[in-house]
Amino acid sequence: MTEEEPRGYECSPWELRWRGMDVDALQRTESAFAVSNGHIGLRGTLEEAEPRGLPGTYLNGFYEQHELPYAEAGYGYPEEGQTVVNVTDGKIIRLLVEDEPLDMRYGAATAHDRVLDFRKGTLSRTTEWSSPTGRRVRVRTERLVSFTQRAIAAIRYEVEPLDEDLQLVVQSDLLANEPIESDTSDPRVAAALNSPLVGEFHRASDYNAVLVHQTRRSGLRMAAAMDHKIEVDDGIRARIHSEEDLARLTVAVDVPKGGRLRITKFLAYGWSAQRSVPALRSQVEAALAGARQTGWKGLITEQRAFLDDYWATSDIEIDGDPELQQAVRFALFHLLQAGARGESRAIAGKGLTGPGYDGHAFWDTESFVLPVLTYTIPDAARDALRWRHSTMDKARERAHQLGLRGAAFPWRSINGAECSAYWPAGTAAFHVSADIADAVLRYLNATGDEEFERDYGTELLLETARLWASLGHHDRHGDFRIDGVTGPDEYSAVADNNVYTNLMARRNLLAAAESCERHPDVAAHFGVDTVELDSWRAAAAAMYLPYDPELGVHPQSEGFLDHDEWDYENTDLAHYPLLLHFPYFDLYRKQVVKQADLVLALHLCGDSFSPEEKARDFAYYEARTVRDSSLSAGTQAVVAAEVGHLDLAYDYLAEAALTDLHDVHNNVRNGLHMASLAGAWQGAVAGFGGLRDHGGTLAFAPRLPAQLDRITFRLMFRGTRFQVEIDRDQATYHVLDGDPLEVLHHGERITVAAEPQRFAIPKIDAGEPPVQPPGRAPMRRDSEKLRQYAEPANPISEVYSD
């Protein structure tokens, strides 16, 4: 039992700190305190392994297969599901103090805090613990997953006796098939996660060990290795052994009062679908040798340098709301961790912070996460798109299975095969292919990467264009229709002419034609001729976009405005999210929106709407959007800011940024929401900064809400690093590094150079703010009360008003 009362997260601009021990909060803090580099992910469990919420060590792309459940078979249904595997855990370092195990549930912790440092890139912890018999020690730990050495993680574990000489025993483990309580309701998934790893090799000698395992069904092979550096004032007794699922180094030492025991644990991970046991063993042992050569201090130095460069390009400064400042940097740090070293692997919906969504990647990656990476760390965006390209054969096969041409990319997947057993929300959500094309186009415009376009981009664009050309058709009026699809809103399914889908498909078709003309040899290689190019342009020109002139708004999909209204007034707030309390058939036939759909089109395809249409559309869908998805708030923040509802945009931005820190959806235990974290960047940069990139032109329309004093953000475009600073009445642009840039400021073309240039911000009259369904408005924030929590020592509480 602890003597210090848990206080929750403290507010600080460059770190996330939790002071005190709260066993009940471990599952969600383990997600927030996860460290990752996009290849390896370690949940923030305590080194001693217990108490714990949900243990987790993940390798990007490493999964087990299981059958998908169907009550009835149907043609084209995906047959295999994929689930991320908790791989060999190397975080475990147990401590015994005079044979009493350090366990935070026993004895007394007179001090305990954990800190995730956004600039240093480490998770550290300081604990002062008194054993049940009164022996006191101070434990300091620090861990990292290296951004510079992709296969490496490291932990420094230090123990000091506080009152007397003590015998300390440390057990450092590699543990495979760690028992986990799964909360899945699917017995097939639970079975796949029950001891998924089969031991193939183990070895231990000196202070190092290696274990190699293979999954039972997917046939993937992984290796984990550990090595140690031990520093102590006197002699030690050490023993190491290994077995199929465990390697353990045991170190016993007598440490005098004022002395210390310090152990640095180096970990290496690797996996492959093809490489042999000896090859993987050699790979991780070589990575360990490199890490030992670099040393702990070298890894820390490399980590800090990597992050210094990242923040120089990506940082967002917010004056006037210290909690929001912390949350936005928390978001940016975790987005970096999700994508920095993915290197041709997917960026999952939860990153590598937990097993939520079975570790699958969704269209969220391309539409929410990749815009952030494109303008901050473009190499990571390129690598994520290369992963999509690596799954092209599976996407072509899926299209062929569905009777279509081109490539039909999956709604959810780990290896590129469709894993959604619910086809109205999965297979029918064809917009994912246009989302990928949009991300390709954005990356090409932002970087000018001709090599990527030739090797990957043109093929991605042309194969997705072929999908739309075969999925849609010209009706008797000459309009090009795309019928029977599901847009972003999962409360509307299998509808005709979803506006978002049609607009994104139109962009896809035109971009593919232009790319093929830039690279005619690539187009010829894939059999694209002038007839096909003309057909794409004709389909784009005739794309049907439904509009209701009586209401003056665009229906989300054809016929949507004719649906009955949902009875919001009589819907109990306890019945949200609606999908858990009402049948889908009822949701599908009502005007109720789970997440931004038409409003997402207003953002990403804003050049297809007039300002007046945007204002009317936004107000209409605000009254019908219940935000049962974490994807929605960031987009609503962006469009609310554009149409002038700045207070509302501020509240939505805060909701997106704080989704995980406040556990808004009560599911952070399963991992963080990468798309919502990206929504924090979207709300700040595309919302209050007004960033748009329609047609490859970078444009800004900055405006500041009354609650904030200043927002400053940094971006990368065409190799130029520049900064935008927004004050009350003006915006300042200047280049930090690179060549001058031409951009738009509220429609006026300006040149951004090294010398800061200031431009006035025009006023906007937004009129009456829109209304939301009863009880579904974002929580209002008391900005004056928030300012009281600017000091790092103060926790955030009581900051909302009704």
Buried (B, 14 or more C-beta within 10 A) or exposed (E): EBBBEBBBBBBBBBBBBBBBBBBEBBBBBBBBBBBBBBBBBBBBBBBBBBBBBBBBBBBBBBBBBBBBEEEEEEEEBBEBBBBBBBBBBBBBBBBBBBEBBBBBEBBBBBBBBBBBBBBBBBBBBBBBBBBEEEBBBBBBBBBBBBBBBBBBBBBBBBBBBBEEEBBBBBBBBBBBBBEBEBEBEBEBBBBBBEEBBBBBBBBBEEBBBBBBBBBBBBEBBBBBBBBBBBEBEEEBEBEBEBEBBBBBBBBBBBBEEEBBBBBBBBBBBBBBEEBEBEEBBBBBBBBBBEBBEBBBEBBBEBBBEBBEEBBBBBBBBBBBBBBBBBBBBBBBBBBBBBBBBBBBBBBBBBBBBBBBBBBBBBBBBBBBBBBBBBBBBBBBBBBBBBBBBBBBEBBBBBBEBBEBBBBBBBBBBBBBBBBBBBBBBBBBBBBBBBBBBBBBBBBBBBBEBEEBBBBBBBBBBBBBBBBBBBBBEBEEEEBBBBBBBBBBBBBBBBBBBBBBBBBBBBBBBBBBBBBBEBBEEBBEEEEBEEEBBEBBBBBBEBBBBBEEEEEEBBBBBBEBBEBEEBEBEEBEEEEBBBBEEBEBEEBBEBBBBBBBBBBBBBBBBBEBBEEEBBBBBBBBBBBBBBBBBBBBBBBBBBBBBBBBBBBBBBBBBBBBBBBBBBBBBEBBBBBBBBBBBBBBBBBBBBBBBBBBBBEEEBBBBBBBBEBBBEBBBBBBBEEBBBBBBBBEEEBBBBBBEBEEBEBBBBEEEBEBBEEEBEBEBEEBEBEEBBEBBEEBBBBBBEBEBBBBBBEBEBBBEEBBEE
